[in-house]
Amino acid sequence: MNNYTISYLIINFLIYFLCILVINHYWSKDIKVVSYNNFKSYHWLILGIIISFVGKILDAIYWHITWTLFLLKNPIADFLIEYGTAANIPLRQIPIILACLCHIKAAYMTTKDKNCQNKAVIISLILALLLYYALLSTSLSL
C-alpha cells in the first residue's frame, strides 16, 4: 500500500464520521420530532440533506470495501468493480434524486406563484421518469 491508499482509507473514515454527525444532528432535532403531516418547507430541506448524506455514506462504504478488496488482491473486487455502476444507482443516484425532490417540495411550499408550482411538479415528474428509465435500462442489461 502506498501513501495515497492510506490517505484514501483515512479520509473515508473521516467522511463517515462527519456524515453521521450531520445526520444525527438534523434527524434528532428537526425530523424525528415532527410527524409527516406537520412538515414545513424547512423540514423538507433538512430531509433532503439527510437523504443525500445517507446516500454518500452508503456509496463511500461500497467503494471503500471494493477498493480495499482490490488492494488486497481479492477476486471479489473484480465483480464489485464490474457491477459498480449498478451499485451506484441505489447508493448514489437514487438518494440524490430523492434529496432533489425534497428540495423541490420545499420550494413548492414556499411560493404562491402558480407558474413556479407547476414547474416544480413538471421537474419532479421528469426526474421520476429519468429514474425509472435508469432502473429499467440497468435491469435489462444485467
WORAKA-V303322 format. One record per backbone hydrogen bond with DSSP energy under -0.5 kcal/mol. NH is the residue of the N-H (numbers start at 1). CO is the residue of the C=O. Records with the same first field share a line. If there is no record, write none. Layout:
BEGIN
NH->CO, CO
END
This chain:
BEGIN
6->2
7->3
8->4
9->5
10->6
11->7
12->8
13->9
14->10
15->11
16->12
17->13
18->14
19->15
20->16
21->17
22->18
23->19
24->20
25->21
26->22
27->23
28->24
29->25
30->26
31->26, 27
32->27
34->31
38->35
39->36
43->40
44->40
45->41
46->42
47->43
48->44
49->45
50->46
51->47
52->48
53->49
54->50
55->51
56->52
57->53
58->54
59->55, 91
60->56
61->57
62->58
63->59
64->60
65->61
66->62
67->63
68->64
69->65
70->66
71->67
72->68
73->70
74->69
77->74
78->75
79->75
80->76
81->77
82->78
83->79
84->81
87->83
88->84
89->85, 86
90->86
91->87
92->88
93->88
94->89
96->92
97->93
98->94
99->95
100->96
101->97
102->98
103->99
104->100
105->101
106->102
107->103
108->104
109->105
110->106
111->107, 108
114->112
117->113
118->114
119->115
120->116
121->117
122->118
123->119
124->120
125->121
126->122
127->123
128->124
129->125
130->126
131->127
132->128
133->129
134->130
135->131
136->132
137->133
138->134
139->135
140->136
141->137
142->138
END
